[in-house]
Amino acid sequence: MTIIKIARKLKRAVVKLQCNSTKYKFVQTHKTDKNGYFFIEGPKSIKTYAPHKCNVVLVSAPNGLKPSNLNGGLTGAALRSGKPYVSKGLHFTIYTVGPLAFEPKCPR
């Protein structure tokens, strides 16, 4: 018998964006919203980053779940090039990752 569990959006999971370029270091954590999404904005003082040196990792989740490595959730999910936009006269690019997932902890 095979049991298939349907994925669901995970509210209040903690994710971490880490960028390790040679010039700048940036680490920030954020909780997902009610739809399982997160938005982390880089500091405005830095004009350019090397997005290929940034990744997102899963940190924690409610309900005793553990991070899985689906799409690099444990080892670091690479940023995928997003679309540019302008907000308050500043130019930004939105990058995406995922989907990322948590899994149940198995009793030993």
PDB file as gemmi writes it, atoms N, CA and C in Angstrom:
CRYST1    1.000    1.000    1.000  90.00  90.00  90.00 P 1                      
ATOM      1  N   MET A   1       0.843  -1.171   0.000  1.00  0.00           N  
ATOM      2  CA  MET A   1       0.000   0.000   0.000  1.00  0.00           C  
ATOM      3  C   MET A   1       0.894   1.241   0.000  1.00  0.00           C  
ATOM      4  N   THR A   2       0.587   2.194  -0.837  1.00  0.00           N  
ATOM      5  CA  THR A   2       1.322   3.438  -0.913  1.00  0.00           C  
ATOM      6  C   THR A   2       0.440   4.558  -0.381  1.00  0.00           C  
ATOM      7  N   ILE A   3       1.020   5.368   0.490  1.00  0.00           N  
ATOM      8  CA  ILE A   3       0.284   6.510   1.022  1.00  0.00           C  
ATOM      9  C   ILE A   3       0.872   7.769   0.408  1.00  0.00           C  
ATOM     10  N   ILE A   4       0.033   8.548  -0.205  1.00  0.00           N  
ATOM     11  CA  ILE A   4       0.472   9.804  -0.813  1.00  0.00           C  
ATOM     12  C   ILE A   4      -0.121  10.944  -0.018  1.00  0.00           C  
ATOM     13  N   LYS A   5       0.740  11.823   0.414  1.00  0.00           N  
ATOM     14  CA  LYS A   5       0.280  12.975   1.182  1.00  0.00           C  
ATOM     15  C   LYS A   5       0.336  14.202   0.281  1.00  0.00           C  
ATOM     16  N   ILE A   6      -0.730  14.924   0.224  1.00  0.00           N  
ATOM     17  CA  ILE A   6      -0.812  16.110  -0.615  1.00  0.00           C  
ATOM     18  C   ILE A   6      -0.091  17.270   0.065  1.00  0.00           C  
ATOM     19  N   ALA A   7       0.710  17.985  -0.700  1.00  0.00           N  
ATOM     20  CA  ALA A   7       1.423  19.146  -0.158  1.00  0.00           C  
ATOM     21  C   ALA A   7       0.437  20.268   0.153  1.00  0.00           C  
ATOM     22  N   ARG A   8       0.770  21.029   1.173  1.00  0.00           N  
ATOM     23  CA  ARG A   8      -0.059  22.182   1.514  1.00  0.00           C  
ATOM     24  C   ARG A   8       0.839  23.368   1.827  1.00  0.00           C  
ATOM     25  N   LYS A   9       0.254  24.529   1.774  1.00  0.00           N  
ATOM     26  CA  LYS A   9       1.006  25.742   2.083  1.00  0.00           C  
ATOM     27  C   LYS A   9       1.330  25.751   3.564  1.00  0.00           C  
ATOM     28  N   LEU A  10       2.532  26.211   3.896  1.00  0.00           N  
ATOM     29  CA  LEU A  10       2.963  26.197   5.284  1.00  0.00           C  
ATOM     30  C   LEU A  10       3.153  27.613   5.799  1.00  0.00           C  
ATOM     31  N   LYS A  11       2.265  27.991   6.689  1.00  0.00           N  
ATOM     32  CA  LYS A  11       2.306  29.317   7.299  1.00  0.00           C  
ATOM     33  C   LYS A  11       3.311  29.326   8.447  1.00  0.00           C  
ATOM     34  N   ARG A  12       4.058  30.421   8.571  1.00  0.00           N  
ATOM     35  CA  ARG A  12       4.997  30.676   9.662  1.00  0.00           C  
ATOM     36  C   ARG A  12       6.234  29.765   9.647  1.00  0.00           C  
ATOM     37  N   ALA A  13       6.572  29.227   8.478  1.00  0.00           N  
ATOM     38  CA  ALA A  13       7.849  28.522   8.341  1.00  0.00           C  
ATOM     39  C   ALA A  13       8.941  29.582   8.250  1.00  0.00           C  
ATOM     40  N   VAL A  14      10.135  29.266   8.712  1.00  0.00           N  
ATOM     41  CA  VAL A  14      11.241  30.231   8.686  1.00  0.00           C  
ATOM     42  C   VAL A  14      12.223  29.847   7.577  1.00  0.00           C  
ATOM     43  N   VAL A  15      12.535  30.823   6.727  1.00  0.00           N  
ATOM     44  CA  VAL A  15      13.507  30.639   5.660  1.00  0.00           C  
ATOM     45  C   VAL A  15      14.635  31.653   5.837  1.00  0.00           C  
ATOM     46  N   LYS A  16      15.792  31.346   5.258  1.00  0.00           N  
ATOM     47  CA  LYS A  16      16.938  32.249   5.391  1.00  0.00           C  
ATOM     48  C   LYS A  16      17.549  32.504   4.020  1.00  0.00           C  
ATOM     49  N   LEU A  17      17.745  33.776   3.693  1.00  0.00           N  
ATOM     50  CA  LEU A  17      18.464  34.176   2.496  1.00  0.00           C  
ATOM     51  C   LEU A  17      19.887  34.485   2.912  1.00  0.00           C  
ATOM     52  N   GLN A  18      20.858  33.877   2.228  1.00  0.00           N  
ATOM     53  CA  GLN A  18      22.262  34.146   2.545  1.00  0.00           C  
ATOM     54  C   GLN A  18      23.010  34.417   1.244  1.00  0.00           C  
ATOM     55  N   CYS A  19      23.748  35.532   1.240  1.00  0.00           N  
ATOM     56  CA  CYS A  19      24.555  35.914   0.093  1.00  0.00           C  
ATOM     57  C   CYS A  19      25.993  36.040   0.560  1.00  0.00           C  
ATOM     58  N   ASN A  20      26.888  35.401  -0.152  1.00  0.00           N  
ATOM     59  CA  ASN A  20      28.287  35.379   0.244  1.00  0.00           C  
ATOM     60  C   ASN A  20      29.186  35.791  -0.909  1.00  0.00           C  
ATOM     61  N   SER A  21      29.045  37.029  -1.355  1.00  0.00           N  
ATOM     62  CA  SER A  21      29.964  37.501  -2.381  1.00  0.00           C  
ATOM     63  C   SER A  21      31.262  37.895  -1.692  1.00  0.00           C  
ATOM     64  N   THR A  22      32.284  38.159  -2.459  1.00  0.00           N  
ATOM     65  CA  THR A  22      33.567  38.498  -1.854  1.00  0.00           C  
ATOM     66  C   THR A  22      33.546  39.876  -1.209  1.00  0.00           C  
ATOM     67  N   LYS A  23      32.651  40.743  -1.670  1.00  0.00           N  
ATOM     68  CA  LYS A  23      32.605  42.111  -1.165  1.00  0.00           C  
ATOM     69  C   LYS A  23      31.565  42.306  -0.057  1.00  0.00           C  
ATOM     70  N   TYR A  24      30.415  41.686  -0.184  1.00  0.00           N  
ATOM     71  CA  TYR A  24      29.316  41.882   0.765  1.00  0.00           C  
ATOM     72  C   TYR A  24      28.824  40.553   1.312  1.00  0.00           C  
ATOM     73  N   LYS A  25      28.426  40.563   2.561  1.00  0.00           N  
ATOM     74  CA  LYS A  25      27.767  39.406   3.180  1.00  0.00           C  
ATOM     75  C   LYS A  25      26.370  39.865   3.582  1.00  0.00           C  
ATOM     76  N   PHE A  26      25.386  39.029   3.355  1.00  0.00           N  
ATOM     77  CA  PHE A  26      24.014  39.373   3.708  1.00  0.00           C  
ATOM     78  C   PHE A  26      23.308  38.108   4.166  1.00  0.00           C  
ATOM     79  N   VAL A  27      22.727  38.146   5.349  1.00  0.00           N  
ATOM     80  CA  VAL A  27      21.943  37.030   5.873  1.00  0.00           C  
ATOM     81  C   VAL A  27      20.694  37.618   6.508  1.00  0.00           C  
ATOM     82  N   GLN A  28      19.556  37.080   6.126  1.00  0.00           N  
ATOM     83  CA  GLN A  28      18.307  37.551   6.719  1.00  0.00           C  
ATOM     84  C   GLN A  28      17.309  36.403   6.750  1.00  0.00           C  
ATOM     85  N   THR A  29      16.586  36.283   7.854  1.00  0.00           N  
ATOM     86  CA  THR A  29      15.538  35.271   7.963  1.00  0.00           C  
ATOM     87  C   THR A  29      14.181  35.949   7.879  1.00  0.00           C  
ATOM     88  N   HIS A  30      13.203  35.156   7.507  1.00  0.00           N  
ATOM     89  CA  HIS A  30      11.852  35.683   7.377  1.00  0.00           C  
ATOM     90  C   HIS A  30      10.866  34.532   7.516  1.00  0.00           C  
ATOM     91  N   LYS A  31       9.667  34.819   8.012  1.00  0.00           N  
ATOM     92  CA  LYS A  31       8.612  33.812   8.120  1.00  0.00           C  
ATOM     93  C   LYS A  31       7.697  33.886   6.910  1.00  0.00           C  
ATOM     94  N   THR A  32       7.189  32.724   6.515  1.00  0.00           N  
ATOM     95  CA  THR A  32       6.255  32.690   5.400  1.00  0.00           C  
ATOM     96  C   THR A  32       4.897  33.234   5.841  1.00  0.00           C  
ATOM     97  N   ASP A  33       4.153  33.745   4.875  1.00  0.00           N  
ATOM     98  CA  ASP A  33       2.825  34.293   5.168  1.00  0.00           C  
ATOM     99  C   ASP A  33       1.783  33.168   5.158  1.00  0.00           C  
ATOM    100  N   LYS A  34       0.517  33.524   5.248  1.00  0.00           N  
ATOM    101  CA  LYS A  34      -0.551  32.527   5.313  1.00  0.00           C  
ATOM    102  C   LYS A  34      -0.640  31.678   4.046  1.00  0.00           C  
ATOM    103  N   ASN A  35      -0.049  32.160   2.945  1.00  0.00           N  
ATOM    104  CA  ASN A  35      -0.056  31.420   1.692  1.00  0.00           C  
ATOM    105  C   ASN A  35       1.238  30.639   1.458  1.00  0.00           C  
ATOM    106  N   GLY A  36       2.148  30.662   2.442  1.00  0.00           N  
ATOM    107  CA  GLY A  36       3.400  29.936   2.314  1.00  0.00           C  
ATOM    108  C   GLY A  36       4.472  30.674   1.527  1.00  0.00           C  
ATOM    109  N   TYR A  37       4.264  31.961   1.276  1.00  0.00           N  
ATOM    110  CA  TYR A  37       5.225  32.764   0.528  1.00  0.00           C  
ATOM    111  C   TYR A  37       6.039  33.654   1.458  1.00  0.00           C  
ATOM    112  N   PHE A  38       7.200  34.087   0.984  1.00  0.00           N  
ATOM    113  CA  PHE A  38       8.011  35.036   1.739  1.00  0.00           C  
ATOM    114  C   PHE A  38       8.601  36.057   0.777  1.00  0.00           C  
ATOM    115  N   PHE A  39       8.930  37.218   1.308  1.00  0.00           N  
ATOM    116  CA  PHE A  39       9.547  38.290   0.528  1.00  0.00           C  
ATOM    117  C   PHE A  39      10.645  38.891   1.383  1.00  0.00           C  
ATOM    118  N   ILE A  40      11.872  38.778   0.923  1.00  0.00           N  
ATOM    119  CA  ILE A  40      13.008  39.357   1.640  1.00  0.00           C  
ATOM    120  C   ILE A  40      13.615  40.411   0.736  1.00  0.00           C  
ATOM    121  N   GLU A  41      13.696  41.628   1.240  1.00  0.00           N  
ATOM    122  CA  GLU A  41      14.249  42.725   0.464  1.00  0.00           C  
ATOM    123  C   GLU A  41      15.682  42.980   0.902  1.00  0.00           C  
ATOM    124  N   GLY A  42      16.572  43.020  -0.058  1.00  0.00           N  
ATOM    125  CA  GLY A  42      17.972  43.311   0.243  1.00  0.00           C  
ATOM    126  C   GLY A  42      18.135  44.763   0.654  1.00  0.00           C  
ATOM    127  N   PRO A  43      19.230  45.101   1.294  1.00  0.00           N  
ATOM    128  CA  PRO A  43      19.457  46.485   1.726  1.00  0.00           C  
ATOM    129  C   PRO A  43      19.609  47.430   0.541  1.00  0.00           C  
ATOM    130  N   LYS A  44      19.003  48.594   0.640  1.00  0.00           N  
ATOM    131  CA  LYS A  44      19.044  49.576  -0.440  1.00  0.00           C  
ATOM    132  C   LYS A  44      20.428  50.200  -0.614  1.00  0.00           C  
ATOM    133  N   SER A  45      21.277  50.092   0.404  1.00  0.00           N  
ATOM    134  CA  SER A  45      22.601  50.700   0.331  1.00  0.00           C  
ATOM    135  C   SER A  45      23.540  49.954  -0.619  1.00  0.00           C  
ATOM    136  N   ILE A  46      23.174  48.742  -0.960  1.00  0.00           N  
ATOM    137  CA  ILE A  46      24.017  47.952  -1.851  1.00  0.00           C  
ATOM    138  C   ILE A  46      23.413  47.998  -3.248  1.00  0.00           C  
ATOM    139  N   LYS A  47      24.170  48.467  -4.192  1.00  0.00           N  
ATOM    140  CA  LYS A  47      23.668  48.651  -5.556  1.00  0.00           C  
ATOM    141  C   LYS A  47      23.614  47.341  -6.338  1.00  0.00           C  
ATOM    142  N   THR A  48      24.603  46.488  -6.155  1.00  0.00           N  
ATOM    143  CA  THR A  48      24.618  45.227  -6.898  1.00  0.00           C  
ATOM    144  C   THR A  48      25.013  44.076  -5.985  1.00  0.00           C  
ATOM    145  N   TYR A  49      24.477  42.950  -6.277  1.00  0.00           N  
ATOM    146  CA  TYR A  49      24.824  41.699  -5.594  1.00  0.00           C  
ATOM    147  C   TYR A  49      25.122  40.683  -6.669  1.00  0.00           C  
ATOM    148  N   ALA A  50      25.777  39.656  -6.307  1.00  0.00           N  
ATOM    149  CA  ALA A  50      25.995  38.545  -7.227  1.00  0.00           C  
ATOM    150  C   ALA A  50      24.957  37.487  -6.884  1.00  0.00           C  
ATOM    151  N   PRO A  51      23.786  37.534  -7.523  1.00  0.00           N  
ATOM    152  CA  PRO A  51      22.710  36.612  -7.152  1.00  0.00           C  
ATOM    153  C   PRO A  51      23.126  35.146  -7.229  1.00  0.00           C  
ATOM    154  N   HIS A  52      24.105  34.828  -8.085  1.00  0.00           N  
ATOM    155  CA  HIS A  52      24.545  33.437  -8.187  1.00  0.00           C  
ATOM    156  C   HIS A  52      25.292  32.992  -6.925  1.00  0.00           C  
ATOM    157  N   LYS A  53      25.635  33.944  -6.045  1.00  0.00           N  
ATOM    158  CA  LYS A  53      26.283  33.601  -4.776  1.00  0.00           C  
ATOM    159  C   LYS A  53      25.305  33.668  -3.606  1.00  0.00           C  
ATOM    160  N   CYS A  54      24.020  33.756  -3.912  1.00  0.00           N  
ATOM    161  CA  CYS A  54      22.971  33.800  -2.884  1.00  0.00           C  
ATOM    162  C   CYS A  54      22.136  32.531  -2.985  1.00  0.00           C  
ATOM    163  N   ASN A  55      21.610  32.098  -1.832  1.00  0.00           N  
ATOM    164  CA  ASN A  55      20.685  30.976  -1.832  1.00  0.00           C  
ATOM    165  C   ASN A  55      19.739  31.088  -0.645  1.00  0.00           C  
ATOM    166  N   VAL A  56      18.710  30.289  -0.691  1.00  0.00           N  
ATOM    167  CA  VAL A  56      17.703  30.254   0.370  1.00  0.00           C  
ATOM    168  C   VAL A  56      17.709  28.870   0.983  1.00  0.00           C  
ATOM    169  N   VAL A  57      17.704  28.808   2.308  1.00  0.00           N  
ATOM    170  CA  VAL A  57      17.622  27.531   3.013  1.00  0.00           C  
ATOM    171  C   VAL A  57      16.428  27.551   3.969  1.00  0.00           C  
ATOM    172  N   LEU A  58      15.870  26.390   4.178  1.00  0.00           N  
ATOM    173  CA  LEU A  58      14.785  26.240   5.148  1.00  0.00           C  
ATOM    174  C   LEU A  58      15.399  26.165   6.538  1.00  0.00           C  
ATOM    175  N   VAL A  59      14.803  26.870   7.482  1.00  0.00           N  
ATOM    176  CA  VAL A  59      15.325  26.897   8.845  1.00  0.00           C  
ATOM    177  C   VAL A  59      14.453  26.063   9.772  1.00  0.00           C  
ATOM    178  N   SER A  60      13.187  26.404   9.857  1.00  0.00           N  
ATOM    179  CA  SER A  60      12.299  25.681  10.769  1.00  0.00           C  
ATOM    180  C   SER A  60      10.852  25.821  10.324  1.00  0.00           C  
ATOM    181  N   ALA A  61      10.031  24.966  10.916  1.00  0.00           N  
ATOM    182  CA  ALA A  61       8.597  24.988  10.612  1.00  0.00           C  
ATOM    183  C   ALA A  61       7.824  24.632  11.865  1.00  0.00           C  
ATOM    184  N   PRO A  62       6.580  25.085  11.929  1.00  0.00           N  
ATOM    185  CA  PRO A  62       5.741  24.670  13.060  1.00  0.00           C  
ATOM    186  C   PRO A  62       5.355  23.199  12.907  1.00  0.00           C  
ATOM    187  N   ASN A  63       4.764  22.657  13.910  1.00  0.00           N  
ATOM    188  CA  ASN A  63       4.207  21.294  13.888  1.00  0.00           C  
ATOM    189  C   ASN A  63       5.257  20.192  13.823  1.00  0.00           C  
ATOM    190  N   GLY A  64       6.490  20.464  14.251  1.00  0.00           N  
ATOM    191  CA  GLY A  64       7.496  19.413  14.317  1.00  0.00           C  
ATOM    192  C   GLY A  64       7.967  18.877  12.984  1.00  0.00           C  
ATOM    193  N   LEU A  65       7.868  19.659  11.943  1.00  0.00           N  
ATOM    194  CA  LEU A  65       8.344  19.232  10.637  1.00  0.00           C  
ATOM    195  C   LEU A  65       9.829  19.554  10.498  1.00  0.00           C  
ATOM    196  N   LYS A  66      10.515  18.822   9.620  1.00  0.00           N  
ATOM    197  CA  LYS A  66      11.935  19.094   9.388  1.00  0.00           C  
ATOM    198  C   LYS A  66      12.138  19.485   7.926  1.00  0.00           C  
ATOM    199  N   PRO A  67      13.143  20.298   7.650  1.00  0.00           N  
ATOM    200  CA  PRO A  67      13.401  20.700   6.268  1.00  0.00           C  
ATOM    201  C   PRO A  67      13.776  19.502   5.401  1.00  0.00           C  
ATOM    202  N   SER A  68      13.279  19.477   4.187  1.00  0.00           N  
ATOM    203  CA  SER A  68      13.689  18.459   3.218  1.00  0.00           C  
ATOM    204  C   SER A  68      14.635  19.130   2.224  1.00  0.00           C  
ATOM    205  N   ASN A  69      15.304  18.352   1.415  1.00  0.00           N  
ATOM    206  CA  ASN A  69      16.218  18.937   0.443  1.00  0.00           C  
ATOM    207  C   ASN A  69      15.593  19.057  -0.943  1.00  0.00           C  
ATOM    208  N   LEU A  70      14.270  19.010  -1.014  1.00  0.00           N  
ATOM    209  CA  LEU A  70      13.577  19.209  -2.283  1.00  0.00           C  
ATOM    210  C   LEU A  70      13.985  20.568  -2.847  1.00  0.00           C  
ATOM    211  N   ASN A  71      14.476  20.592  -4.061  1.00  0.00           N  
ATOM    212  CA  ASN A  71      14.922  21.822  -4.728  1.00  0.00           C  
ATOM    213  C   ASN A  71      15.986  22.588  -3.940  1.00  0.00           C  
ATOM    214  N   GLY A  72      16.743  21.887  -3.108  1.00  0.00           N  
ATOM    215  CA  GLY A  72      17.835  22.518  -2.381  1.00  0.00           C  
ATOM    216  C   GLY A  72      17.434  23.210  -1.098  1.00  0.00           C  
ATOM    217  N   GLY A  73      16.299  22.870  -0.543  1.00  0.00           N  
ATOM    218  CA  GLY A  73      15.817  23.521   0.672  1.00  0.00           C  
ATOM    219  C   GLY A  73      16.737  23.379   1.874  1.00  0.00           C  
ATOM    220  N   LEU A  74      17.522  22.323   1.912  1.00  0.00           N  
ATOM    221  CA  LEU A  74      18.460  22.107   3.019  1.00  0.00           C  
ATOM    222  C   LEU A  74      19.871  22.588   2.683  1.00  0.00           C  
ATOM    223  N   THR A  75      20.309  22.306   1.482  1.00  0.00           N  
ATOM    224  CA  THR A  75      21.680  22.645   1.092  1.00  0.00           C  
ATOM    225  C   THR A  75      21.800  24.042   0.499  1.00  0.00           C  
ATOM    226  N   GLY A  76      20.684  24.623   0.099  1.00  0.00           N  
ATOM    227  CA  GLY A  76      20.686  25.973  -0.454  1.00  0.00           C  
ATOM    228  C   GLY A  76      20.060  26.014  -1.833  1.00  0.00           C  
ATOM    229  N   ALA A  77      18.885  26.596  -1.916  1.00  0.00           N  
ATOM    230  CA  ALA A  77      18.182  26.730  -3.194  1.00  0.00           C  
ATOM    231  C   ALA A  77      18.714  27.955  -3.926  1.00  0.00           C  
ATOM    232  N   ALA A  78      19.167  27.750  -5.140  1.00  0.00           N  
ATOM    233  CA  ALA A  78      19.699  28.858  -5.938  1.00  0.00           C  
ATOM    234  C   ALA A  78      18.578  29.807  -6.344  1.00  0.00           C  
ATOM    235  N   LEU A  79      18.917  31.090  -6.404  1.00  0.00           N  
ATOM    236  CA  LEU A  79      17.953  32.082  -6.865  1.00  0.00           C  
ATOM    237  C   LEU A  79      17.780  31.954  -8.373  1.00  0.00           C  
ATOM    238  N   ARG A  80      16.536  32.032  -8.807  1.00  0.00           N  
ATOM    239  CA  ARG A  80      16.244  32.022 -10.241  1.00  0.00           C  
ATOM    240  C   ARG A  80      15.940  33.442 -10.666  1.00  0.00           C  
ATOM    241  N   SER A  81      16.463  33.808 -11.801  1.00  0.00           N  
ATOM    242  CA  SER A  81      16.311  35.168 -12.290  1.00  0.00           C  
ATOM    243  C   SER A  81      14.839  35.536 -12.388  1.00  0.00           C  
ATOM    244  N   GLY A  82      14.550  36.696 -11.886  1.00  0.00           N  
ATOM    245  CA  GLY A  82      13.174  37.148 -11.874  1.00  0.00           C  
ATOM    246  C   GLY A  82      12.961  38.307 -12.811  1.00  0.00           C  
ATOM    247  N   LYS A  83      11.943  39.083 -12.500  1.00  0.00           N  
ATOM    248  CA  LYS A  83      11.636  40.206 -13.374  1.00  0.00           C  
ATOM    249  C   LYS A  83      11.960  41.524 -12.683  1.00  0.00           C  
ATOM    250  N   PRO A  84      12.409  42.495 -13.451  1.00  0.00           N  
ATOM    251  CA  PRO A  84      12.708  43.805 -12.876  1.00  0.00           C  
ATOM    252  C   PRO A  84      11.426  44.601 -12.631  1.00  0.00           C  
ATOM    253  N   TYR A  85      11.478  45.472 -11.633  1.00  0.00           N  
ATOM    254  CA  TYR A  85      10.376  46.390 -11.400  1.00  0.00           C  
ATOM    255  C   TYR A  85      10.918  47.653 -10.745  1.00  0.00           C  
ATOM    256  N   VAL A  86      10.106  48.705 -10.753  1.00  0.00           N  
ATOM    257  CA  VAL A  86      10.501  49.989 -10.172  1.00  0.00           C  
ATOM    258  C   VAL A  86       9.523  50.323  -9.058  1.00  0.00           C  
ATOM    259  N   SER A  87      10.056  50.697  -7.893  1.00  0.00           N  
ATOM    260  CA  SER A  87       9.244  51.098  -6.756  1.00  0.00           C  
ATOM    261  C   SER A  87       9.847  52.353  -6.140  1.00  0.00           C  
ATOM    262  N   LYS A  88       9.058  53.391  -6.056  1.00  0.00           N  
ATOM    263  CA  LYS A  88       9.504  54.667  -5.484  1.00  0.00           C  
ATOM    264  C   LYS A  88      10.788  55.167  -6.146  1.00  0.00           C  
ATOM    265  N   GLY A  89      10.858  54.997  -7.453  1.00  0.00           N  
ATOM    266  CA  GLY A  89      12.008  55.473  -8.214  1.00  0.00           C  
ATOM    267  C   GLY A  89      13.237  54.584  -8.152  1.00  0.00           C  
ATOM    268  N   LEU A  90      13.187  53.495  -7.374  1.00  0.00           N  
ATOM    269  CA  LEU A  90      14.318  52.578  -7.267  1.00  0.00           C  
ATOM    270  C   LEU A  90      14.077  51.348  -8.141  1.00  0.00           C  
ATOM    271  N   HIS A  91      15.129  50.875  -8.787  1.00  0.00           N  
ATOM    272  CA  HIS A  91      15.030  49.703  -9.645  1.00  0.00           C  
ATOM    273  C   HIS A  91      15.382  48.445  -8.848  1.00  0.00           C  
ATOM    274  N   PHE A  92      14.530  47.427  -8.964  1.00  0.00           N  
ATOM    275  CA  PHE A  92      14.703  46.167  -8.258  1.00  0.00           C  
ATOM    276  C   PHE A  92      14.553  45.005  -9.228  1.00  0.00           C  
ATOM    277  N   THR A  93      15.026  43.850  -8.824  1.00  0.00           N  
ATOM    278  CA  THR A  93      14.769  42.608  -9.536  1.00  0.00           C  
ATOM    279  C   THR A  93      14.243  41.609  -8.525  1.00  0.00           C  
ATOM    280  N   ILE A  94      13.165  40.942  -8.873  1.00  0.00           N  
ATOM    281  CA  ILE A  94      12.595  39.920  -7.999  1.00  0.00           C  
ATOM    282  C   ILE A  94      13.131  38.569  -8.441  1.00  0.00           C  
ATOM    283  N   TYR A  95      13.716  37.823  -7.491  1.00  0.00           N  
ATOM    284  CA  TYR A  95      14.212  36.478  -7.752  1.00  0.00           C  
ATOM    285  C   TYR A  95      13.289  35.487  -7.061  1.00  0.00           C  
ATOM    286  N   THR A  96      13.264  34.271  -7.571  1.00  0.00           N  
ATOM    287  CA  THR A  96      12.405  33.247  -6.995  1.00  0.00           C  
ATOM    288  C   THR A  96      13.215  31.996  -6.653  1.00  0.00           C  
ATOM    289  N   VAL A  97      12.650  31.164  -5.805  1.00  0.00           N  
ATOM    290  CA  VAL A  97      13.178  29.834  -5.487  1.00  0.00           C  
ATOM    291  C   VAL A  97      11.999  28.906  -5.318  1.00  0.00           C  
ATOM    292  N   GLY A  98      12.302  27.627  -5.270  1.00  0.00           N  
ATOM    293  CA  GLY A  98      11.268  26.701  -4.843  1.00  0.00           C  
ATOM    294  C   GLY A  98      10.600  25.965  -5.980  1.00  0.00           C  
ATOM    295  N   PRO A  99       9.569  25.240  -5.632  1.00  0.00           N  
ATOM    296  CA  PRO A  99       9.002  25.145  -4.291  1.00  0.00           C  
ATOM    297  C   PRO A  99       9.921  24.380  -3.341  1.00  0.00           C  
ATOM    298  N   LEU A 100       9.847  24.756  -2.089  1.00  0.00           N  
ATOM    299  CA  LEU A 100      10.614  24.104  -1.028  1.00  0.00           C  
ATOM    300  C   LEU A 100       9.634  23.349  -0.141  1.00  0.00           C  
ATOM    301  N   ALA A 101      10.129  22.364   0.598  1.00  0.00           N  
ATOM    302  CA  ALA A 101       9.196  21.537   1.378  1.00  0.00           C  
ATOM    303  C   ALA A 101       9.801  21.093   2.697  1.00  0.00           C  
ATOM    304  N   PHE A 102       8.920  20.853   3.645  1.00  0.00           N  
ATOM    305  CA  PHE A 102       9.264  20.241   4.916  1.00  0.00           C  
ATOM    306  C   PHE A 102       8.658  18.842   4.914  1.00  0.00           C  
ATOM    307  N   GLU A 103       9.193  17.976   5.758  1.00  0.00           N  
ATOM    308  CA  GLU A 103       8.690  16.617   5.868  1.00  0.00           C  
ATOM    309  C   GLU A 103       8.549  16.238   7.332  1.00  0.00           C  
ATOM    310  N   PRO A 104       7.746  15.231   7.623  1.00  0.00           N  
ATOM    311  CA  PRO A 104       7.590  14.820   9.017  1.00  0.00           C  
ATOM    312  C   PRO A 104       8.878  14.241   9.570  1.00  0.00           C  
ATOM    313  N   LYS A 105       9.100  14.443  10.854  1.00  0.00           N  
ATOM    314  CA  LYS A 105      10.242  13.806  11.517  1.00  0.00           C  
ATOM    315  C   LYS A 105       9.853  12.362  11.797  1.00  0.00           C  
ATOM    316  N   CYS A 106      10.731  11.456  11.439  1.00  0.00           N  
ATOM    317  CA  CYS A 106      10.456  10.036  11.659  1.00  0.00           C  
ATOM    318  C   CYS A 106      10.918   9.632  13.059  1.00  0.00           C  
ATOM    319  N   PRO A 107      10.067   8.946  13.798  1.00  0.00           N  
ATOM    320  CA  PRO A 107      10.499   8.467  15.118  1.00  0.00           C  
ATOM    321  C   PRO A 107      11.536   7.356  14.941  1.00  0.00           C  
ATOM    322  N   ARG A 108      12.486   7.316  15.830  1.00  0.00           N  
ATOM    323  CA  ARG A 108      13.532   6.289  15.727  1.00  0.00           C  
ATOM    324  C   ARG A 108      13.264   5.181  16.698  1.00  0.00           C  
TER     325      ARG A 108                                                      
END                                                                             
